[in-house]
């Protein structure tokens, strides 16, 4: 596994870059990498100049290699000679190479060749060292690796070889310029490479049986996942003849199950949400911990003061991002953060960055009356109260009496004075008390967004869960809508959120509510980042406005997977519809509803019995 | 949920007054923002009047908390026990205060009494057996207790002698989470 993401930044954009996939793929790709380093070591001790040369070859980015292959493209004159040379080698390889293993040994031969060839080979002769890596590598990174090369060369600078080196650098520069020009064309041309097809799928069913017997080889599995994804990303050109996309997908899902430990059902469900490469980074991100984040309690202190106090206690932290004025991301702490005097005095609360988002979307105003339908353990409730500066009134409901204990504790510790804590099944709500200015529904969910927190989700959910949970969520959302006062001067808003990424629990529920309650409409969440929700998914069409909902993914923003939708209620609910009879009719169990979105602290168990 | 009886009220006020003295009027008499005391089960809550009215729509067995919990009446003797949760309302109006040094913070938050060596500062002329608020040196309230000696006597104590008996401290949010709420 890669390093924990706990230290990497949270929040917006850091857009998802292709280099991420290629980077991680390379890291774990094993074969390619180790090959590179092995070569370095294998080299006999040579004069300094030569050594640096060979390093060159290793770290040079793929584009050159790719370019070298195209005989058809018009090329800058300087390079032609080299290109021809490498072209020649390539065709040689075409005959020989079919498999990766062979390829490796071939490469080693080439190193020796390269050494003999001397300086001018260097220019274009970086040969095939990286060619078998994904094409993703081309675009984003040349600058980076070039920098490395240069410094490498300069290190070895001595009086003896200065002339040669500077000539080399000049040459290299020229080539790079040419490269940059040709790069764009290349990315299209590259698709012509015929010999680049990885062989991934086994021959037939027989081989499958054989592999099932053998213990899984992790590195191999990883390489195969990476390769399959590469094929799926560019299926037209990279697939083997006679193999369908479905076969590759099936293989990929099987590998993912084996490698990450998902049940096939969950793996497929999550895979469907993304493009293959994105799905891969999603699975990867689920293996890593999210950063520890604390929220400043603005009722008692200011972020600057809190940060100073904690720094004095030996905590390393920094603001969570521009999007939040109260969040602090903790990198390192020499004291337990859940027991410092500042914590006990209620100056902050441990709260995942993702659960700031629904409250920010809710945007509570002073003196409003607000309902939090599934409040425990109170991170969101206390945030609402803090934003309201303890004015107005917040009804914090939670169906579980046990979890409500923590909620009450947090409310008192943080000095929140405007709450009423109650213990209803949230579906009873407009009957208990209605007419709220805003309602926050952080619905109980499958927790597919917080797999890093609770890996049991990988296996313990099945098809039934994804029918029962959305059903409950739909009931809750209708109740939430009915509890709001549409005539409220300042509000009339409902925020629906889950810590799940599946479409059934999010867009499906929102779309259902829009159909059942014509008196609400979707509005923008007001969040500055996040991906728009799906407006259609696997043949299902949702309302156009669903583009205003927001999805958050662990691999994109390094927050928990999350979904936020914001409604505005524009008219009264027609009397006939006031009781959600349409869902009640099919309601199977009367279990407690609204267990709180903080899945991962055990609330799923409550709903498993459906 | 109901208002307090006269007897309950006097017991509650007696307790509060031991920490706040005459400042107790700041809690009771707030014309601009009327607050009320309410009893729910055996707990006493202090809450804005408007919120108390809204809370009446919640059934008694479903109502877990409203506003701020000040403490509870004990079952057997009916005495009032002040909880740490009341700290937020008492601290701004405290009459006598004790500040503990930073090396004394953690021992106090772990439930120990305050010893002389940890006292950084103390209100002048605090009498013996007087309810006091305990603060950290940066004025963060940590809890409350009762003095063992008057200020004058404390000066003559040896460093390990107990100066303030602990009654409630913020560490109870962790230690007593199961029984406190």
Interface residues (C-beta under 8 A of the other chain):
Chain A: X309 X338 X339 X341 X342 X344 X345 X347 X369 X393 X395 X401 X404 X405 X406 X408 X409 X411 X412 X413 X415 X417 X418 X419 X420 X421 X422 X423 X424 X432 X433
Chain B: X47 X48 X50 X51 X54 X55 X57 X58 X59 X62 X63 X64 X65 X66 X67 X68 X69 X85 X88 X105 X106 X109 X136 X138 X140 X141 X142 X170 X171 X173 X174 X177 X178 X180 X181
